[in-house]
Amino acid sequence: MKIEEIASKKDLELELFLRKRQAGILVWKSKDGKEIPIKDLKDGHLVNILNLLDRKEEDYSQYLEALGSIGDTDI
């Protein structure tokens, strides 16, 4: 018996992402300006990129927190 499931918006977004990745459309731009298709990135590259993005997100969160505290001060 075949069970079918109706695709959700999230499923379709993932499918579009996978097609772009496989076609080499999605690229990572390195610090030196080199563009590498994400499908060609090695595991080490992916780990380093994720660590970089985590650090940037943390820096951005701290920046927003600092901006929010400016409004709390009386000038």
PDB file of N, CA, C and O in Angstrom:
ATOM      1  N   MET A   1       0.849  -1.181   0.000  1.00  0.00           N
ATOM      2  CA  MET A   1       0.000   0.000   0.000  1.00  0.00           C
ATOM      3  C   MET A   1       0.892   1.240   0.000  1.00  0.00           C
ATOM      4  O   MET A   1       1.783   1.377   0.838  1.00  0.00           O
ATOM      5  N   LYS A   2       0.646   2.122  -0.930  1.00  0.00           N
ATOM      6  CA  LYS A   2       1.442   3.337  -1.072  1.00  0.00           C
ATOM      7  C   LYS A   2       0.813   4.469  -0.257  1.00  0.00           C
ATOM      8  O   LYS A   2      -0.370   4.779  -0.397  1.00  0.00           O
ATOM      9  N   ILE A   3       1.640   5.075   0.599  1.00  0.00           N
ATOM     10  CA  ILE A   3       1.166   6.201   1.403  1.00  0.00           C
ATOM     11  C   ILE A   3       1.731   7.480   0.793  1.00  0.00           C
ATOM     12  O   ILE A   3       2.941   7.604   0.606  1.00  0.00           O
ATOM     13  N   GLU A   4       0.864   8.412   0.488  1.00  0.00           N
ATOM     14  CA  GLU A   4       1.296   9.688  -0.078  1.00  0.00           C
ATOM     15  C   GLU A   4       1.141  10.787   0.961  1.00  0.00           C
ATOM     16  O   GLU A   4       0.265  10.736   1.824  1.00  0.00           O
ATOM     17  N   GLU A   5       1.984  11.746   0.860  1.00  0.00           N
ATOM     18  CA  GLU A   5       1.957  12.875   1.783  1.00  0.00           C
ATOM     19  C   GLU A   5       1.965  14.153   0.937  1.00  0.00           C
ATOM     20  O   GLU A   5       2.698  14.241  -0.048  1.00  0.00           O
ATOM     21  N   ILE A   6       1.176  15.109   1.308  1.00  0.00           N
ATOM     22  CA  ILE A   6       1.129  16.379   0.589  1.00  0.00           C
ATOM     23  C   ILE A   6       2.298  17.234   1.050  1.00  0.00           C
ATOM     24  O   ILE A   6       2.529  17.412   2.246  1.00  0.00           O
ATOM     25  N   ALA A   7       3.034  17.761   0.069  1.00  0.00           N
ATOM     26  CA  ALA A   7       4.213  18.576   0.371  1.00  0.00           C
ATOM     27  C   ALA A   7       3.807  19.877   1.044  1.00  0.00           C
ATOM     28  O   ALA A   7       2.801  20.493   0.694  1.00  0.00           O
ATOM     29  N   SER A   8       4.611  20.278   2.017  1.00  0.00           N
ATOM     30  CA  SER A   8       4.396  21.553   2.701  1.00  0.00           C
ATOM     31  C   SER A   8       5.261  22.628   2.047  1.00  0.00           C
ATOM     32  O   SER A   8       6.091  22.329   1.188  1.00  0.00           O
ATOM     33  N   LYS A   9       5.068  23.851   2.450  1.00  0.00           N
ATOM     34  CA  LYS A   9       5.893  24.954   1.953  1.00  0.00           C
ATOM     35  C   LYS A   9       7.363  24.698   2.300  1.00  0.00           C
ATOM     36  O   LYS A   9       8.251  24.945   1.485  1.00  0.00           O
ATOM     37  N   LYS A  10       7.607  24.205   3.503  1.00  0.00           N
ATOM     38  CA  LYS A  10       8.972  23.913   3.934  1.00  0.00           C
ATOM     39  C   LYS A  10       9.613  22.842   3.045  1.00  0.00           C
ATOM     40  O   LYS A  10      10.791  22.942   2.701  1.00  0.00           O
ATOM     41  N   ASP A  11       8.839  21.820   2.674  1.00  0.00           N
ATOM     42  CA  ASP A  11       9.331  20.775   1.782  1.00  0.00           C
ATOM     43  C   ASP A  11       9.744  21.364   0.435  1.00  0.00           C
ATOM     44  O   ASP A  11      10.796  21.019  -0.103  1.00  0.00           O
ATOM     45  N   LEU A  12       8.920  22.244  -0.099  1.00  0.00           N
ATOM     46  CA  LEU A  12       9.195  22.837  -1.401  1.00  0.00           C
ATOM     47  C   LEU A  12      10.390  23.784  -1.345  1.00  0.00           C
ATOM     48  O   LEU A  12      11.175  23.849  -2.290  1.00  0.00           O
ATOM     49  N   GLU A  13      10.531  24.517  -0.242  1.00  0.00           N
ATOM     50  CA  GLU A  13      11.705  25.384  -0.077  1.00  0.00           C
ATOM     51  C   GLU A  13      12.976  24.546  -0.028  1.00  0.00           C
ATOM     52  O   GLU A  13      13.991  24.919  -0.617  1.00  0.00           O
ATOM     53  N   LEU A  14      12.924  23.416   0.673  1.00  0.00           N
ATOM     54  CA  LEU A  14      14.077  22.528   0.743  1.00  0.00           C
ATOM     55  C   LEU A  14      14.396  21.956  -0.632  1.00  0.00           C
ATOM     56  O   LEU A  14      15.564  21.885  -1.016  1.00  0.00           O
ATOM     57  N   GLU A  15      13.379  21.550  -1.373  1.00  0.00           N
ATOM     58  CA  GLU A  15      13.585  21.005  -2.715  1.00  0.00           C
ATOM     59  C   GLU A  15      14.238  22.045  -3.622  1.00  0.00           C
ATOM     60  O   GLU A  15      15.157  21.716  -4.373  1.00  0.00           O
ATOM     61  N   LEU A  16      13.778  23.288  -3.563  1.00  0.00           N
ATOM     62  CA  LEU A  16      14.371  24.357  -4.366  1.00  0.00           C
ATOM     63  C   LEU A  16      15.835  24.569  -3.976  1.00  0.00           C
ATOM     64  O   LEU A  16      16.695  24.729  -4.841  1.00  0.00           O
ATOM     65  N   PHE A  17      16.111  24.568  -2.676  1.00  0.00           N
ATOM     66  CA  PHE A  17      17.480  24.704  -2.193  1.00  0.00           C
ATOM     67  C   PHE A  17      18.357  23.576  -2.730  1.00  0.00           C
ATOM     68  O   PHE A  17      19.462  23.823  -3.214  1.00  0.00           O
ATOM     69  N   LEU A  18      17.864  22.332  -2.644  1.00  0.00           N
ATOM     70  CA  LEU A  18      18.644  21.185  -3.104  1.00  0.00           C
ATOM     71  C   LEU A  18      18.922  21.262  -4.600  1.00  0.00           C
ATOM     72  O   LEU A  18      20.015  20.914  -5.048  1.00  0.00           O
ATOM     73  N   ARG A  19      17.941  21.715  -5.374  1.00  0.00           N
ATOM     74  CA  ARG A  19      18.146  21.847  -6.819  1.00  0.00           C
ATOM     75  C   ARG A  19      19.188  22.921  -7.131  1.00  0.00           C
ATOM     76  O   ARG A  19      20.034  22.733  -8.005  1.00  0.00           O
ATOM     77  N   LYS A  20      19.125  24.037  -6.420  1.00  0.00           N
ATOM     78  CA  LYS A  20      20.114  25.107  -6.623  1.00  0.00           C
ATOM     79  C   LYS A  20      21.505  24.621  -6.241  1.00  0.00           C
ATOM     80  O   LYS A  20      22.482  24.890  -6.939  1.00  0.00           O
ATOM     81  N   ARG A  21      21.584  23.902  -5.125  1.00  0.00           N
ATOM     82  CA  ARG A  21      22.873  23.387  -4.671  1.00  0.00           C
ATOM     83  C   ARG A  21      23.456  22.438  -5.700  1.00  0.00           C
ATOM     84  O   ARG A  21      24.631  22.541  -6.054  1.00  0.00           O
ATOM     85  N   GLN A  22      22.643  21.523  -6.177  1.00  0.00           N
ATOM     86  CA  GLN A  22      23.126  20.528  -7.123  1.00  0.00           C
ATOM     87  C   GLN A  22      23.546  21.171  -8.449  1.00  0.00           C
ATOM     88  O   GLN A  22      24.468  20.689  -9.107  1.00  0.00           O
ATOM     89  N   ALA A  23      22.879  22.244  -8.838  1.00  0.00           N
ATOM     90  CA  ALA A  23      23.209  22.927 -10.087  1.00  0.00           C
ATOM     91  C   ALA A  23      24.450  23.808  -9.948  1.00  0.00           C
ATOM     92  O   ALA A  23      24.956  24.328 -10.942  1.00  0.00           O
ATOM     93  N   GLY A  24      24.941  23.978  -8.716  1.00  0.00           N
ATOM     94  CA  GLY A  24      26.123  24.809  -8.504  1.00  0.00           C
ATOM     95  C   GLY A  24      25.811  26.286  -8.449  1.00  0.00           C
ATOM     96  O   GLY A  24      26.714  27.119  -8.534  1.00  0.00           O
ATOM     97  N   ILE A  25      24.536  26.621  -8.306  1.00  0.00           N
ATOM     98  CA  ILE A  25      24.115  28.021  -8.248  1.00  0.00           C
ATOM     99  C   ILE A  25      24.469  28.652  -6.909  1.00  0.00           C
ATOM    100  O   ILE A  25      24.842  29.824  -6.848  1.00  0.00           O
ATOM    101  N   LEU A  26      24.352  27.872  -5.831  1.00  0.00           N
ATOM    102  CA  LEU A  26      24.654  28.387  -4.497  1.00  0.00           C
ATOM    103  C   LEU A  26      26.151  28.291  -4.254  1.00  0.00           C
ATOM    104  O   LEU A  26      26.739  27.215  -4.365  1.00  0.00           O
ATOM    105  N   VAL A  27      26.758  29.412  -3.923  1.00  0.00           N
ATOM    106  CA  VAL A  27      28.204  29.441  -3.717  1.00  0.00           C
ATOM    107  C   VAL A  27      28.536  30.089  -2.375  1.00  0.00           C
ATOM    108  O   VAL A  27      27.760  30.877  -1.834  1.00  0.00           O
ATOM    109  N   TRP A  28      29.703  29.737  -1.859  1.00  0.00           N
ATOM    110  CA  TRP A  28      30.274  30.397  -0.688  1.00  0.00           C
ATOM    111  C   TRP A  28      31.391  31.281  -1.195  1.00  0.00           C
ATOM    112  O   TRP A  28      32.258  30.830  -1.943  1.00  0.00           O
ATOM    113  N   LYS A  29      31.374  32.544  -0.789  1.00  0.00           N
ATOM    114  CA  LYS A  29      32.429  33.469  -1.192  1.00  0.00           C
ATOM    115  C   LYS A  29      33.442  33.551  -0.059  1.00  0.00           C
ATOM    116  O   LYS A  29      33.117  33.983   1.048  1.00  0.00           O
ATOM    117  N   SER A  30      34.665  33.135  -0.342  1.00  0.00           N
ATOM    118  CA  SER A  30      35.706  33.114   0.676  1.00  0.00           C
ATOM    119  C   SER A  30      36.255  34.516   0.930  1.00  0.00           C
ATOM    120  O   SER A  30      35.968  35.460   0.195  1.00  0.00           O
ATOM    121  N   LYS A  31      37.044  34.622   1.980  1.00  0.00           N
ATOM    122  CA  LYS A  31      37.624  35.915   2.358  1.00  0.00           C
ATOM    123  C   LYS A  31      38.437  36.525   1.218  1.00  0.00           C
ATOM    124  O   LYS A  31      38.461  37.744   1.047  1.00  0.00           O
ATOM    125  N   ASP A  32      39.100  35.672   0.444  1.00  0.00           N
ATOM    126  CA  ASP A  32      39.923  36.175  -0.659  1.00  0.00           C
ATOM    127  C   ASP A  32      39.125  36.392  -1.949  1.00  0.00           C
ATOM    128  O   ASP A  32      39.705  36.687  -2.994  1.00  0.00           O
ATOM    129  N   GLY A  33      37.780  36.245  -1.877  1.00  0.00           N
ATOM    130  CA  GLY A  33      36.917  36.530  -3.016  1.00  0.00           C
ATOM    131  C   GLY A  33      36.627  35.338  -3.909  1.00  0.00           C
ATOM    132  O   GLY A  33      35.871  35.457  -4.873  1.00  0.00           O
ATOM    133  N   LYS A  34      37.210  34.200  -3.605  1.00  0.00           N
ATOM    134  CA  LYS A  34      36.978  33.007  -4.412  1.00  0.00           C
ATOM    135  C   LYS A  34      35.576  32.466  -4.145  1.00  0.00           C
ATOM    136  O   LYS A  34      35.162  32.347  -2.992  1.00  0.00           O
ATOM    137  N   GLU A  35      34.844  32.139  -5.216  1.00  0.00           N
ATOM    138  CA  GLU A  35      33.504  31.585  -5.074  1.00  0.00           C
ATOM    139  C   GLU A  35      33.561  30.074  -5.278  1.00  0.00           C
ATOM    140  O   GLU A  35      34.022  29.585  -6.310  1.00  0.00           O
ATOM    141  N   ILE A  36      33.079  29.343  -4.265  1.00  0.00           N
ATOM    142  CA  ILE A  36      33.102  27.886  -4.296  1.00  0.00           C
ATOM    143  C   ILE A  36      31.658  27.386  -4.213  1.00  0.00           C
ATOM    144  O   ILE A  36      30.949  27.714  -3.262  1.00  0.00           O
ATOM    145  N   PRO A  37      31.211  26.589  -5.205  1.00  0.00           N
ATOM    146  CA  PRO A  37      29.863  26.014  -5.087  1.00  0.00           C
ATOM    147  C   PRO A  37      29.742  25.234  -3.780  1.00  0.00           C
ATOM    148  O   PRO A  37      30.631  24.451  -3.444  1.00  0.00           O
ATOM    149  N   ILE A  38      28.656  25.439  -3.043  1.00  0.00           N
ATOM    150  CA  ILE A  38      28.544  24.772  -1.741  1.00  0.00           C
ATOM    151  C   ILE A  38      28.523  23.253  -1.878  1.00  0.00           C
ATOM    152  O   ILE A  38      28.875  22.539  -0.939  1.00  0.00           O
ATOM    153  N   LYS A  39      28.113  22.761  -3.038  1.00  0.00           N
ATOM    154  CA  LYS A  39      28.131  21.305  -3.239  1.00  0.00           C
ATOM    155  C   LYS A  39      29.550  20.762  -3.276  1.00  0.00           C
ATOM    156  O   LYS A  39      29.755  19.564  -3.083  1.00  0.00           O
ATOM    157  N   ASP A  40      30.542  21.631  -3.524  1.00  0.00           N
ATOM    158  CA  ASP A  40      31.935  21.209  -3.611  1.00  0.00           C
ATOM    159  C   ASP A  40      32.730  21.442  -2.327  1.00  0.00           C
ATOM    160  O   ASP A  40      33.905  21.082  -2.254  1.00  0.00           O
ATOM    161  N   LEU A  41      32.101  22.038  -1.318  1.00  0.00           N
ATOM    162  CA  LEU A  41      32.802  22.303  -0.067  1.00  0.00           C
ATOM    163  C   LEU A  41      33.077  20.995   0.661  1.00  0.00           C
ATOM    164  O   LEU A  41      32.208  20.128   0.751  1.00  0.00           O
ATOM    165  N   LYS A  42      34.277  20.862   1.171  1.00  0.00           N
ATOM    166  CA  LYS A  42      34.660  19.687   1.958  1.00  0.00           C
ATOM    167  C   LYS A  42      34.106  19.830   3.376  1.00  0.00           C
ATOM    168  O   LYS A  42      33.711  20.923   3.782  1.00  0.00           O
ATOM    169  N   ASP A  43      34.078  18.751   4.111  1.00  0.00           N
ATOM    170  CA  ASP A  43      33.548  18.763   5.479  1.00  0.00           C
ATOM    171  C   ASP A  43      34.247  19.814   6.344  1.00  0.00           C
ATOM    172  O   ASP A  43      33.594  20.530   7.103  1.00  0.00           O
ATOM    173  N   GLY A  44      35.565  19.903   6.229  1.00  0.00           N
ATOM    174  CA  GLY A  44      36.316  20.888   7.017  1.00  0.00           C
ATOM    175  C   GLY A  44      35.887  22.314   6.712  1.00  0.00           C
ATOM    176  O   GLY A  44      35.787  23.148   7.613  1.00  0.00           O
ATOM    177  N   HIS A  45      35.633  22.592   5.424  1.00  0.00           N
ATOM    178  CA  HIS A  45      35.145  23.923   5.045  1.00  0.00           C
ATOM    179  C   HIS A  45      33.805  24.205   5.724  1.00  0.00           C
ATOM    180  O   HIS A  45      33.599  25.280   6.289  1.00  0.00           O
ATOM    181  N   LEU A  46      32.904  23.235   5.663  1.00  0.00           N
ATOM    182  CA  LEU A  46      31.575  23.432   6.247  1.00  0.00           C
ATOM    183  C   LEU A  46      31.653  23.680   7.751  1.00  0.00           C
ATOM    184  O   LEU A  46      30.956  24.546   8.278  1.00  0.00           O
ATOM    185  N   VAL A  47      32.494  22.926   8.432  1.00  0.00           N
ATOM    186  CA  VAL A  47      32.660  23.113   9.883  1.00  0.00           C
ATOM    187  C   VAL A  47      33.183  24.522  10.165  1.00  0.00           C
ATOM    188  O   VAL A  47      32.674  25.211  11.049  1.00  0.00           O
ATOM    189  N   ASN A  48      34.205  24.949   9.410  1.00  0.00           N
ATOM    190  CA  ASN A  48      34.772  26.288   9.612  1.00  0.00           C
ATOM    191  C   ASN A  48      33.746  27.381   9.316  1.00  0.00           C
ATOM    192  O   ASN A  48      33.677  28.376  10.038  1.00  0.00           O
ATOM    193  N   ILE A  49      32.959  27.205   8.272  1.00  0.00           N
ATOM    194  CA  ILE A  49      31.935  28.199   7.918  1.00  0.00           C
ATOM    195  C   ILE A  49      30.881  28.282   9.012  1.00  0.00           C
ATOM    196  O   ILE A  49      30.476  29.378   9.400  1.00  0.00           O
ATOM    197  N   LEU A  50      30.430  27.128   9.516  1.00  0.00           N
ATOM    198  CA  LEU A  50      29.434  27.137  10.593  1.00  0.00           C
ATOM    199  C   LEU A  50      29.980  27.817  11.838  1.00  0.00           C
ATOM    200  O   LEU A  50      29.265  28.578  12.490  1.00  0.00           O
ATOM    201  N   ASN A  51      31.236  27.553  12.175  1.00  0.00           N
ATOM    202  CA  ASN A  51      31.851  28.222  13.329  1.00  0.00           C
ATOM    203  C   ASN A  51      31.928  29.726  13.108  1.00  0.00           C
ATOM    204  O   ASN A  51      31.656  30.503  14.023  1.00  0.00           O
ATOM    205  N   LEU A  52      32.297  30.140  11.900  1.00  0.00           N
ATOM    206  CA  LEU A  52      32.350  31.567  11.564  1.00  0.00           C
ATOM    207  C   LEU A  52      30.977  32.219  11.719  1.00  0.00           C
ATOM    208  O   LEU A  52      30.852  33.284  12.323  1.00  0.00           O
ATOM    209  N   LEU A  53      29.958  31.575  11.172  1.00  0.00           N
ATOM    210  CA  LEU A  53      28.601  32.133  11.255  1.00  0.00           C
ATOM    211  C   LEU A  53      28.117  32.206  12.696  1.00  0.00           C
ATOM    212  O   LEU A  53      27.439  33.160  13.076  1.00  0.00           O
ATOM    213  N   ASP A  54      28.463  31.200  13.503  1.00  0.00           N
ATOM    214  CA  ASP A  54      28.105  31.234  14.932  1.00  0.00           C
ATOM    215  C   ASP A  54      28.760  32.425  15.630  1.00  0.00           C
ATOM    216  O   ASP A  54      28.119  33.121  16.417  1.00  0.00           O
ATOM    217  N   ARG A  55      30.053  32.655  15.332  1.00  0.00           N
ATOM    218  CA  ARG A  55      30.754  33.789  15.952  1.00  0.00           C
ATOM    219  C   ARG A  55      30.124  35.103  15.520  1.00  0.00           C
ATOM    220  O   ARG A  55      29.930  35.997  16.343  1.00  0.00           O
ATOM    221  N   LYS A  56      29.804  35.227  14.243  1.00  0.00           N
ATOM    222  CA  LYS A  56      29.201  36.468  13.747  1.00  0.00           C
ATOM    223  C   LYS A  56      27.833  36.702  14.386  1.00  0.00           C
ATOM    224  O   LYS A  56      27.490  37.831  14.737  1.00  0.00           O
ATOM    225  N   GLU A  57      27.057  35.633  14.532  1.00  0.00           N
ATOM    226  CA  GLU A  57      25.743  35.751  15.164  1.00  0.00           C
ATOM    227  C   GLU A  57      25.881  36.194  16.616  1.00  0.00           C
ATOM    228  O   GLU A  57      25.109  37.026  17.091  1.00  0.00           O
ATOM    229  N   GLU A  58      26.864  35.636  17.318  1.00  0.00           N
ATOM    230  CA  GLU A  58      27.108  36.016  18.715  1.00  0.00           C
ATOM    231  C   GLU A  58      27.532  37.484  18.800  1.00  0.00           C
ATOM    232  O   GLU A  58      27.053  38.222  19.661  1.00  0.00           O
ATOM    233  N   ASP A  59      28.436  37.906  17.903  1.00  0.00           N
ATOM    234  CA  ASP A  59      28.872  39.308  17.877  1.00  0.00           C
ATOM    235  C   ASP A  59      27.683  40.233  17.610  1.00  0.00           C
ATOM    236  O   ASP A  59      27.553  41.282  18.240  1.00  0.00           O
ATOM    237  N   TYR A  60      26.820  39.841  16.676  1.00  0.00           N
ATOM    238  CA  TYR A  60      25.664  40.651  16.322  1.00  0.00           C
ATOM    239  C   TYR A  60      24.694  40.748  17.502  1.00  0.00           C
ATOM    240  O   TYR A  60      24.142  41.815  17.772  1.00  0.00           O
ATOM    241  N   SER A  61      24.490  39.630  18.203  1.00  0.00           N
ATOM    242  CA  SER A  61      23.612  39.628  19.380  1.00  0.00           C
ATOM    243  C   SER A  61      24.142  40.563  20.460  1.00  0.00           C
ATOM    244  O   SER A  61      23.381  41.304  21.081  1.00  0.00           O
ATOM    245  N   GLN A  62      25.451  40.522  20.677  1.00  0.00           N
ATOM    246  CA  GLN A  62      26.055  41.408  21.677  1.00  0.00           C
ATOM    247  C   GLN A  62      25.914  42.870  21.245  1.00  0.00           C
ATOM    248  O   GLN A  62      25.674  43.739  22.083  1.00  0.00           O
ATOM    249  N   TYR A  63      26.059  43.145  19.962  1.00  0.00           N
ATOM    250  CA  TYR A  63      25.900  44.497  19.421  1.00  0.00           C
ATOM    251  C   TYR A  63      24.474  44.999  19.671  1.00  0.00           C
ATOM    252  O   TYR A  63      24.276  46.123  20.132  1.00  0.00           O
ATOM    253  N   LEU A  64      23.481  44.151  19.362  1.00  0.00           N
ATOM    254  CA  LEU A  64      22.086  44.547  19.576  1.00  0.00           C
ATOM    255  C   LEU A  64      21.793  44.762  21.057  1.00  0.00           C
ATOM    256  O   LEU A  64      21.056  45.677  21.425  1.00  0.00           O
ATOM    257  N   GLU A  65      22.368  43.922  21.896  1.00  0.00           N
ATOM    258  CA  GLU A  65      22.186  44.062  23.342  1.00  0.00           C
ATOM    259  C   GLU A  65      22.760  45.394  23.818  1.00  0.00           C
ATOM    260  O   GLU A  65      22.152  46.085  24.636  1.00  0.00           O
ATOM    261  N   ALA A  66      23.929  45.746  23.301  1.00  0.00           N
ATOM    262  CA  ALA A  66      24.559  47.015  23.674  1.00  0.00           C
ATOM    263  C   ALA A  66      23.714  48.193  23.190  1.00  0.00           C
ATOM    264  O   ALA A  66      23.556  49.181  23.907  1.00  0.00           O
ATOM    265  N   LEU A  67      23.177  48.092  21.989  1.00  0.00           N
ATOM    266  CA  LEU A  67      22.327  49.164  21.473  1.00  0.00           C
ATOM    267  C   LEU A  67      21.083  49.319  22.340  1.00  0.00           C
ATOM    268  O   LEU A  67      20.651  50.436  22.623  1.00  0.00           O
ATOM    269  N   GLY A  68      20.512  48.199  22.756  1.00  0.00           N
ATOM    270  CA  GLY A  68      19.317  48.251  23.595  1.00  0.00           C
ATOM    271  C   GLY A  68      19.599  48.919  24.924  1.00  0.00           C
ATOM    272  O   GLY A  68      18.733  49.610  25.459  1.00  0.00           O
ATOM    273  N   SER A  69      20.784  48.732  25.469  1.00  0.00           N
ATOM    274  CA  SER A  69      21.112  49.320  26.764  1.00  0.00           C
ATOM    275  C   SER A  69      21.352  50.831  26.656  1.00  0.00           C
ATOM    276  O   SER A  69      21.264  51.547  27.654  1.00  0.00           O
ATOM    277  N   ILE A  70      21.651  51.308  25.458  1.00  0.00           N
ATOM    278  CA  ILE A  70      21.833  52.760  25.271  1.00  0.00           C
ATOM    279  C   ILE A  70      20.530  53.492  25.562  1.00  0.00           C
ATOM    280  O   ILE A  70      20.534  54.577  26.143  1.00  0.00           O
ATOM    281  N   GLY A  71      19.429  52.897  25.160  1.00  0.00           N
ATOM    282  CA  GLY A  71      18.128  53.527  25.398  1.00  0.00           C
ATOM    283  C   GLY A  71      17.747  53.573  26.859  1.00  0.00           C
ATOM    284  O   GLY A  71      16.868  54.340  27.252  1.00  0.00           O
ATOM    285  N   ASP A  72      18.407  52.752  27.675  1.00  0.00           N
ATOM    286  CA  ASP A  72      18.101  52.695  29.101  1.00  0.00           C
ATOM    287  C   ASP A  72      18.802  53.788  29.901  1.00  0.00           C
ATOM    288  O   ASP A  72      18.436  54.037  31.049  1.00  0.00           O
ATOM    289  N   THR A  73      19.788  54.434  29.325  1.00  0.00           N
ATOM    290  CA  THR A  73      20.555  55.429  30.067  1.00  0.00           C
ATOM    291  C   THR A  73      19.908  56.799  29.960  1.00  0.00           C
ATOM    292  O   THR A  73      19.320  57.143  28.935  1.00  0.00           O
ATOM    293  N   ASP A  74      20.021  57.566  31.016  1.00  0.00           N
ATOM    294  CA  ASP A  74      19.525  58.947  30.999  1.00  0.00           C
ATOM    295  C   ASP A  74      20.655  59.873  30.562  1.00  0.00           C
ATOM    296  O   ASP A  74      21.751  59.845  31.122  1.00  0.00           O
ATOM    297  N   ILE A  75      20.372  60.683  29.567  1.00  0.00           N
ATOM    298  CA  ILE A  75      21.404  61.610  29.071  1.00  0.00           C
ATOM    299  C   ILE A  75      21.029  63.003  29.475  1.00  0.00           C
ATOM    300  O   ILE A  75      21.750  63.951  29.167  1.00  0.00           O
TER     301      ILE A  75
END
